[in-house]
Amino acid sequence: MNNGNSYQTGAFKLNTAPMIVSACLIGAGSMIGIAGLIVGGTAMISAARQWFRELEVPPSEVVKQKFGQTMAATSAGASAWKQHNAAMQRANA
């Protein structure tokens, strides 16, 4: 028998009113969580934009400088490795 408040199959009896309430609460909690993510994300983006504006050197310039340093270090390391290998080959010859 189904009177609108419960669902029964064999020995399993489920009261539907708490299930509907729980689904509504889950939906409301999800909406509050999404609103919190939007507010927090907006605050983070605003702070990051302000931080970028206050930098003395723009991020693109910092990347160029670091890339130049990386290339110089790579070149120096490769040169030292080649010199070491050449010295080892002369020592073993």
Number of C-alpha atoms within 10 A of each C-alpha: 7 7 6 9 10 13 13 11 8 5 6 7 10 13 12 13 11 12 11 11 11 12 11 12 12 12 12 12 12 12 12 12 12 12 12 12 12 12 11 12 12 12 12 12 11 11 12 12 11 11 10 12 11 10 9 7 10 11 11 9 10 11 11 11 12 12 12 12 12 12 12 12 12 12 12 12 12 12 12 12 12 12 12 12 12 12 12 11 10 9 8 7 6
